[in-house]
């Protein structure tokens, strides 16, 4: 093996850095175990909080746009854009909630599976 060849350089670098690689492997293993243990406790709360947060941000975002329409004269384009933006955000939020309600059992099952797998 010539010292200038590519594969020989890689082997030499692996021999020189085996301690750091070993530490990183064990560190990754420990972090994975901790993550899996935490996953048992935080899967369902994280899921339900995020579902609720998306709904609240949709409702509040539409409300913000609807309130911002008062900053513009009723004849301006910006007034209509604010009203249209609020309507679009509320419709998207409504569709989101319909999908969540229709898929609630599947979402709960998925959360239970993730919790059991953790």
C-alpha positions in Angstrom: 0.0 0.0 0.0 1.4 3.3 -1.1 1.1 6.2 1.3 -0.3 8.3 -1.5 -3.2 6.1 -2.5 -6.7 7.1 -1.5 -7.8 4.0 0.4 -4.6 3.9 2.4 -5.2 7.4 3.6 -8.7 6.5 4.7 -7.4 3.5 6.6 -4.7 5.5 8.3 -7.3 8.2 9.3 -9.5 5.5 10.8 -6.6 4.1 12.8 -5.8 7.5 14.1 -9.3 8.5 15.0 -10.7 5.2 16.5 -11.0 6.7 20.0 -13.1 9.6 18.8 -15.3 7.3 16.6 -15.8 4.9 19.5 -16.9 7.7 21.8 -19.3 9.1 19.1 -20.8 5.6 18.6 -21.5 5.2 22.3 -22.7 8.7 22.6 -25.2 8.2 19.7 -26.3 5.0 21.4 -27.0 6.7 24.7 -28.8 9.6 23.1 -31.0 7.1 21.1 -31.9 5.3 24.3 -32.8 8.5 26.1 -34.9 9.6 23.1 -36.8 6.3 23.0 -37.5 6.6 26.8 -38.7 10.2 26.4 -40.8 9.2 23.4 -42.9 7.0 25.7 -44.0 10.0 27.7 -44.1 12.8 25.2 -45.6 11.2 22.1 -49.2 11.8 22.9 -48.9 15.2 24.6 -46.7 16.5 21.8 -49.1 15.3 19.1 -52.2 16.7 20.8 -50.6 20.0 21.7 -49.3 20.4 18.1 -52.8 19.6 16.7 -54.4 22.2 19.0 -51.7 24.7 18.2 -52.2 24.4 14.5 -55.9 24.9 15.0 -55.4 27.9 17.2 -52.9 29.6 14.9 -55.3 29.1 12.0 -58.2 30.7 13.9 -56.1 33.5 15.4 -54.3 34.1 12.1 -57.6 34.5 10.3 -58.9 36.8 13.1 -55.7 38.9 12.8 -56.2 39.4 9.1 -59.9 40.2 9.6 -59.0 42.8 12.2 -56.3 44.3 10.0 -58.9 45.1 7.4 -60.0 48.0 9.6 -56.6 49.7 8.9 -57.6 50.3 5.3 -60.4 52.2 3.7 -63.3 49.9 2.5 -62.7 50.8 -1.1 -59.0 49.8 -1.2 -57.6 46.6 -2.6 -55.8 45.9 0.7 -59.2 45.8 2.5 -60.4 43.1 0.2 -57.1 41.2 0.4 -57.3 41.2 4.2 -60.9 39.9 4.1 -60.1 37.3 1.5 -56.9 36.3 3.4 -59.0 35.8 6.6 -61.6 33.8 4.7 -58.9 31.6 3.1 -57.1 30.9 6.4 -60.4 30.1 8.1 -61.5 27.7 5.3 -58.1 26.0 5.4 -58.4 25.7 9.2 -62.0 24.3 8.8 -60.8 21.7 6.3 -57.9 20.8 8.7 -60.4 20.3 11.5 -62.7 18.2 9.3 -59.7 16.0 8.4 -58.6 15.7 12.0 -62.1 14.8 13.2 -62.5 12.2 10.4 -59.1 10.6 11.2 -59.2 10.9 15.0 -59.2 7.2 15.6 -56.3 6.6 13.2 -54.4 9.5 14.8 -55.0 8.0 18.3 -53.9 4.6 17.1 -50.8 5.9 15.5 -49.9 7.8 18.7 -50.5 4.6 20.8 -48.3 2.6 18.4 -45.5 5.2 18.7 -45.8 5.2 22.4 -45.6 1.4 22.6 -42.7 1.3 20.2 -40.7 3.8 22.3 
